[in-house]
Amino acid sequence: MVRSVLFDIDGTLIRTGGASVRAFERTGQSVFHVADGVRHMRFAGRTDRSLIREFFRRHGIEATPANFDRFLDHYVFVLDQLLGELHGQVCPGVGDFIRDLRDLAQPPLLGLLTGNIRLAAEIKLRHFGLWDYFTTGAFGDDHEDRNELAGIARERVSSVLRRPLGGDEIVVVGDTPLDIECGRAIGAKVLAVGTGGAELGVLRAHRADWVVETLADMRAATVCR
């Protein structure tokens, strides 16, 4: 039986209307004086810290702890502003799917498995009224490697439930091939959704257990058997 469902955020739970990328770009310009610094960078499925490291490498900036802190402090400030200005939205079917999970006779623990640093995750999900649904998880400030985050999330869920979980007791929900790979790193089942822009054929090619256009096309009882 599935005891925990772990959700990615961007493209899976919400769309920010481009707030994350714009906040990243504005931070690069305001703090490090690099204009148009994110061109050719791919954000989907990445951790915030790995993106910052790539930004530093591309533009010859020393990847010191102080520079990471400077970047992230400004980034979350701008992100919070932009979320109020841009037209983001909760992805289709998310609210109903979460309610469906919570209404099961033995509801799984809901958590997050995201490349966002924790504060950015909270800012985004509070803006859309989703933060309080999630008990624990792993975030981009826990590790730069997305696959390592999966193990951290499993440990935290196991701690809350007070027993170790096997991979087959966890479902990871995401929207990119990297999310599928992340779930597979701990032997979890994976539900892939097309709301982040990845083609369904690409998601199927990466062997997710279920592939749907949106979460409106999936029932909680199907993934939690």
GUTORGU-711170 format. One record per atom (N, C-alpha, C): x, y, z; residue in one letter. Coordinates in pm, whole numbers, padded with zeros to 5 digits, always signed. Each point is the difference from the previous one (the first is absolute). Example, Ala and Ser with C-alpha at 12.3 -4.5 7.8 and 13.67 -1.06 7.14 Angstrom:
BEGIN
+01319-00569+00780A -00089+00119+00000A +00090+00120+00000A -00035+00105-00072S +00082+00119+00006S -00077+00109+00073S 
This chain:
BEGIN
+00084-00120+00000M -00084+00120+00000M +00087+00125+00000M -00040+00102-00074V +00073+00126-00006V -00023+00078+00129V +00109+00038+00066R -00009+00073+00126R +00035+00148-00015R +00059+00039-00113S +00033+00141-00019S -00003+00035-00149S -00048+00120-00029V +00004+00055-00135V +00080+00130+00006V +00104+00007-00081L +00093+00114+00000L -00016+00078-00130L -00023+00128+00010F -00030+00083-00116F +00116+00094-00034F +00030+00007-00128D +00076+00111-00055D -00090+00124+00006D +00056+00118-00019I -00079+00123+00008I -00026+00061-00137I +00104+00054-00064D -00018+00076-00123D -00038-00090-00116D -00112+00031-00062G -00048-00081-00112G -00081-00120+00042G +00004-00033+00129T -00076-00114+00054T -00116+00050+00085T +00031+00082+00100L -00104+00059+00085L -00045+00137-00050L +00097+00080-00045I -00030+00138-00038I +00078+00040-00125I -00050+00105-00064R +00076+00074-00100R +00012+00142+00051R +00119+00055+00003T +00021+00132+00061T -00008+00114-00100T -00030-00029-00126G -00003+00106-00099G +00138+00054-00034G +00101-00082+00025G +00137+00041-00030G +00070+00071+00115G -00061+00003+00118A +00057+00074+00112A +00138-00051+00040A +00019-00131+00001S +00127-00056+00046S +00114+00042-00092S -00019-00015-00129V +00107+00034-00095V +00027+00150+00002V -00106+00080+00006R +00020+00145+00003R +00070+00044+00127R -00036-00061+00113A +00067+00035+00126A +00147-00039-00005A +00028-00112-00060F +00138-00045-00016F +00078+00100-00087F -00061+00039-00112E +00066+00092-00092E +00022+00137+00064E -00102+00051+00070R +00013+00132+00064R +00105-00002+00110R +00009-00111+00071T +00102-00012+00105T +00139+00003-00062T +00018-00072-00109G +00130+00002-00067G +00040+00139-00043G -00098+00077-00046Q +00029+00135-00045Q +00021+00096+00116Q -00087-00006+00100S +00006+00096+00111S +00117-00024+00093S +00029-00126+00030V +00101-00032+00101V +00137-00023-00063V +00002-00063-00119F +00128-00037-00061F +00027+00073-00131F -00090+00092-00037H +00020+00089-00116H +00019-00077-00130H -00077-00109-00014V +00003-00080-00123V -00135+00014-00068V -00004+00068-00114A -00125+00018-00074A -00029-00123-00084A -00127-00038-00007D -00044-00113-00082D +00081-00126+00032D +00021-00022+00130G +00094-00104+00042G -00051-00141-00003G -00130-00020-00026V -00052-00136+00004V -00029-00056-00139V +00036+00076-00103R -00024-00049-00135R +00071-00134-00020R -00070-00094-00060H +00049-00136-00030H +00004-00090+00123H -00040+00049+00116M -00007-00088+00117M -00134-00072+00004M +00002-00128+00037R -00122-00079+00011R -00036-00018+00147R -00121+00041+00035F -00042+00003+00139F -00080-00124+00042F -00073-00062-00090A -00095-00106+00036A +00071-00117+00068A -00051-00037+00117G +00051-00117+00071G +00130+00021+00073G +00051+00124+00004R +00130+00028+00060R -00017+00048+00144R +00108-00003+00077T +00000+00060+00134T +00047+00145-00011T -00051+00084+00091D +00039+00141-00001D +00151+00016+00011D +00060-00075+00090R +00144+00017+00021R +00082-00049-00120R -00046-00102-00070S +00073-00044-00119S -00011+00106-00111S -00115+00067-00007L -00018+00107-00098L +00091+00119+00033L +00009+00035+00126I +00088+00110+00040I +00145-00035-00031I +00039-00124+00028R +00138-00041-00030R +00028+00011-00150R -00097-00041-00083E +00019+00015-00144E +00010+00147-00039E -00085+00083+00058F +00005+00144-00027F +00138+00056+00035F +00052-00035+00116F +00132+00047+00040F +00108-00047-00097F -00007-00126-00039R +00101-00054-00092R -00004+00070-00135R -00120+00021-00053R -00014+00065-00130R +00056+00142-00002R -00010+00067+00116H +00034+00142+00002H +00123+00032+00085H +00076-00103+00031G +00128+00021+00066G -00010+00055+00141G -00103-00039+00072I -00021+00047+00138I +00040-00112+00096I +00072+00035+00103E +00048-00100+00095E -00118-00061+00077E -00007-00132+00003A -00111-00070+00064A +00025-00018+00149A +00010+00113+00071T +00024-00004+00144T -00132-00011+00075T +00002-00049+00124P -00123+00000+00080P -00061+00139+00011P +00083+00102+00012A -00052+00137+00012A -00074+00041-00127A +00052-00038-00116N -00067+00036-00124N -00131-00078-00019N -00001-00126+00041F -00127-00074-00002F -00104+00069+00089F +00043+00039+00119D -00093+00066+00092D -00050+00131-00057D +00088+00079-00059R -00040+00128-00060R -00103-00024-00109R +00024-00100-00082F -00093-00029-00110F -00136-00042+00055F -00001-00095+00091L -00126-00054+00048L -00080+00102+00081L +00067+00082+00079D -00071+00101+00079D -00075+00097-00091D +00064+00043-00107H -00065+00093-00092H -00105-00072-00084H +00030-00122-00041Y -00091-00078-00084Y -00137-00018+00066Y -00004-00040+00126V -00129-00025+00064V -00078+00130+00019V +00071+00111+00023F -00066+00129+00012F -00069+00037-00131F +00071-00013-00111V -00057+00034-00131V -00110-00099-00038V +00020-00127+00031L -00100-00102-00030L -00133+00035+00066L +00004+00038+00126D -00122+00034+00072D -00072+00117-00068D +00074+00099-00044Q -00058+00113-00071Q -00066-00043-00130Q +00073-00078-00079L -00048-00036-00133L -00124-00089+00004L -00010-00085+00100L -00118-00086+00010L -00128+00082+00011L +00010+00118+00060G -00116+00086+00011G -00029+00079-00125G +00097+00005-00093E -00015+00080-00122E -00036-00085-00121E +00044-00123-00002L -00019-00085-00117L -00123-00089+00016L -00041-00060-00108H -00123-00078+00000H +00030-00150+00005H +00042-00045+00117G +00020-00143+00019G -00131-00068+00036G +00009-00132+00017Q -00122-00075+00033Q +00036-00137+00058Q -00094-00055+00073V +00010-00141+00041V -00027-00086-00123V +00078-00104-00019C -00017-00086-00117C -00134-00074+00006C -00057-00030-00115P -00131-00066-00003P -00001-00132+00078P -00105-00018+00078G -00021-00125+00071G +00071-00013+00133G +00088+00095+00033V +00080-00013+00122V -00087-00003+00125V -00090+00096+00013G -00083+00006+00121G -00082-00125+00020G -00063-00047-00106D -00083-00120+00011D +00084-00123+00031D +00118-00010-00061F +00085-00117+00025F +00049-00003+00144F +00038+00116+00053I +00043+00005+00140I -00116-00036+00093I -00118+00053-00027R -00116-00035+00083R -00032-00149-00010R +00015-00054-00120D -00023-00142-00022D +00096-00085+00084D +00127+00040+00004L +00099-00070+00081L -00035+00008+00149L -00040+00117+00044R -00031+00021+00142R -00127-00073+00043R -00087-00031-00096D -00127-00067+00031D +00011-00152-00002D +00115-00055-00036L +00016-00145+00000L -00014-00055+00142L -00040-00125+00010A -00017-00062+00132A +00130+00002+00079A +00112-00021-00068Q +00133+00011+00061Q +00080+00101-00081Q -00019+00129+00024P +00063+00102-00083P +00152-00001+00014P +00071+00014-00110P +00147+00007+00006P +00045+00134+00054P +00119+00002+00056L +00061+00126+00041L +00040+00076-00126L -00037+00127-00007L +00033+00081-00116L +00126+00082+00028L +00094-00007-00094G +00125+00073+00016G +00044+00065-00129G +00112+00069+00007L +00056+00070-00115L +00136-00059-00034L +00028-00005-00128L +00131-00044-00050L +00034+00095-00113L +00075+00106+00033T +00013+00113-00090T +00140+00057-00001T +00038+00054-00114G +00128+00069-00011G -00002+00140+00055G -00118+00052+00033N -00009+00131+00064N +00062-00004+00139N +00072+00105+00037I +00037+00009+00141I -00128+00010+00082I +00008-00033+00127R -00122-00011+00081R -00078+00131+00005R +00071+00112+00017L -00070+00127+00011L -00071+00034-00131L +00064-00026-00113A -00066+00025-00129A -00122-00089-00017A +00012-00127+00040A -00114-00091-00007A -00116+00052+00083A +00031+00046+00122E -00106+00051+00087E -00063+00127-00057E +00081+00091-00052I -00052+00123-00058I -00096-00033-00115I +00041-00089-00087K -00084-00036-00115K -00130-00067+00044K +00011-00100+00084L -00119-00078+00035L -00094+00077+00093L +00053+00086+00086R -00089+00084+00081R -00076+00097-00090R +00066+00051-00102H -00067+00093-00092H -00122-00066-00064H +00010-00129-00027F -00110-00071-00066F -00086-00081+00097F +00023+00016+00130G -00083-00065+00101G +00022-00150+00015G +00120-00048-00033L +00025-00144+00002L +00099-00046+00109L +00074+00090+00058W +00110-00037+00088W -00042-00092+00115W -00112+00028+00061D -00039-00073+00122D -00043-00144-00024D -00012-00041-00124Y -00034-00140-00028Y +00118-00094+00023Y +00122+00053+00005F +00119-00085-00004F +00071-00003+00135F +00032-00121+00043T +00054-00021+00134T +00151+00014+00005T +00070-00048-00101T +00146-00002+00001T +00048-00011-00144T +00129-00025-00018G +00053-00014-00136G +00147+00031-00006G +00050+00013-00121A +00139+00036-00025A +00003+00115-00099A +00099+00088+00017F +00004+00126-00072F +00139+00026-00059F +00005+00099-00086G +00125+00028-00072G +00114+00047+00086G -00027+00043+00123D +00111+00035+00088D +00047-00120+00083D -00065-00116-00016D +00048-00122+00065D +00113-00065-00078D -00004+00012-00133H +00105-00059-00084H -00016+00056-00141H +00110+00017-00071E -00007+00050-00138E -00046-00107-00097E +00026-00126+00031D -00036-00111-00088D -00144-00041+00026D -00083+00012-00102R -00143-00029+00017R -00023-00144+00046R +00079-00094-00052N -00019-00139+00039N +00032-00025+00147N +00096+00074+00054E +00031-00013+00142E -00116+00050+00086E -00075+00095-00052L -00116+00052+00074L -00104-00108+00025L -00011-00093-00093A -00100-00106+00016A +00028-00081+00126A +00125-00034+00023G +00036-00075+00120G -00025+00080+00127G +00028+00130-00006I -00025+00086+00116I -00149+00006+00030I -00081+00015-00105A -00145+00004+00020A -00050-00130+00060A +00050-00114-00048R -00044-00129+00056R +00036-00011+00147R +00120+00046+00038E +00040-00004+00140E -00092+00086+00087E -00036+00116-00050R -00085+00090+00079R -00143-00055+00013R -00050-00056-00107V -00132-00061+00007V +00002-00119+00096V +00104-00081-00009S +00013-00115+00090S +00004+00045+00145S +00068+00113+00025S +00008+00051+00137S -00137+00043+00051S -00077+00066-00085V -00135+00042+00040V -00088-00121+00028V +00010-00101-00087L -00085-00119+00014L +00056-00100+00101L +00122+00025+00046R +00065-00081+00102R +00026-00143-00044R +00029-00014-00128R +00047-00129-00050R +00062+00021-00137R +00102-00080-00036P +00063+00017-00131P -00095-00039-00113P +00001+00078-00105L -00085-00029-00116L +00081-00059-00114L -00058-00099-00065G +00058-00051-00123G -00040+00090-00117G +00075-00008-00108G -00030+00082-00115G -00139-00024-00056G -00047-00126+00009D -00132-00032-00055D -00114+00053+00084D +00032+00062+00113E -00101+00063+00084E -00010+00151-00025E +00073+00048-00100I +00006+00143-00030I -00037+00022-00146I -00077+00105-00027V -00026+00046-00136V +00057+00140-00014V +00079+00022-00103V +00051+00132-00034V -00081+00055-00116V -00047+00123+00013V -00079+00065-00103V +00082+00114-00058V +00024-00003-00132G +00080+00104-00063G -00035+00018-00146G +00067+00096-00063D -00037+00036-00137D +00115-00005-00098D +00117-00049+00040T +00115-00006-00090T +00068-00136+00008T +00079-00033-00100P +00080-00123+00009P +00092-00003+00122P +00049+00117+00043L +00085+00005+00118L -00077-00037+00126L -00129+00033+00005D -00083-00042+00113D -00017-00152+00003D -00015-00059-00119I -00012-00145-00009I +00129-00065+00048I +00112+00051-00046E +00130-00052+00042E +00018+00012+00151E -00046+00111+00055C +00010+00024+00144C -00078-00104+00078C -00123-00028-00043G -00079-00103+00065G +00063-00136-00008G +00054-00031-00117R +00064-00130-00020R +00123-00018+00089R +00063+00111+00039A +00120-00007+00083A -00027-00068+00133A -00127+00003+00047I -00033-00069+00126I -00098-00115-00025I -00018-00038-00124G -00089-00110-00032G -00146+00032+00016G -00035+00130-00005A -00139+00041+00017A -00079-00020-00129A -00131-00006+00013K -00088+00009-00116K -00007+00146-00043K -00025+00023-00129V -00001+00137-00051V -00125+00027-00082V -00067+00109+00035L -00112+00053-00076L +00049+00125-00071L +00003-00003-00133A +00047+00113-00080A -00118+00073-00062A +00004+00133+00008V -00108+00082-00054V +00054+00093-00109V -00088+00033-00095G +00041+00082-00112G -00018+00148+00020G -00026+00044+00124T -00029+00141+00025T +00123+00089-00001T +00119-00059-00002G +00121+00081-00002G +00054+00025-00138G -00062-00058-00100G +00042+00025-00137G +00071-00115-00067G +00042-00101+00075A +00065-00116-00061A -00104-00079-00081A +00040-00049-00116E -00091-00080-00081E -00027-00133+00070E -00124-00046-00011L -00037-00125+00066L +00082-00116-00053L +00033+00002-00127G +00081-00107-00057G +00138-00006+00063G +00055+00117+00031V +00131+00005+00066V -00010-00057+00142V -00105+00037+00070L -00019-00053+00136L -00020-00151-00002L -00075-00049-00099R -00019-00145-00011R +00131-00070-00032R +00082+00062-00082A +00128-00060-00038A +00093-00016+00121A -00022+00082+00102H +00081-00012+00122H -00064-00093+00103H -00106-00069-00041R -00056-00113+00075R -00060+00039+00135R -00074+00111+00002A -00080+00028+00118A -00107-00108+00014A -00044-00024+00121D -00104-00101+00022D -00134+00044-00057D -00029+00130+00012W -00121+00057-00058W +00038+00132-00066W -00059+00026-00115V +00021+00128-00071V -00137+00056-00034V -00028+00121+00045V -00129+00063-00026V +00022+00144-00046V -00100+00051-00070E +00009+00139-00045E -00002+00095+00119E -00094-00019+00092T -00009+00080+00123T -00042-00091+00115T +00011+00050+00121L -00041-00079+00116L -00150-00021+00005L -00076+00076-00079A -00143-00026-00010A -00029-00136-00063A +00100-00058-00067D -00017-00129-00068D +00041-00118+00086D +00030+00023+00129M +00047-00108+00086M -00079-00002+00131M -00030-00120+00047R -00069-00019+00127R +00100-00045+00106R -00018+00049+00122A +00089-00037+00108A +00004-00150+00024A -00114-00066-00009A -00006-00143+00026A +00084-00079-00099A +00020+00053-00120T +00080-00070-00101T +00147-00004+00039T +00053+00111+00050V +00143+00005+00033V +00030-00051+00140V -00101-00011+00083C +00025-00039+00141C -00045-00141+00031C -00015-00084-00099R -00038-00139+00025R +00114-00075+00068R 
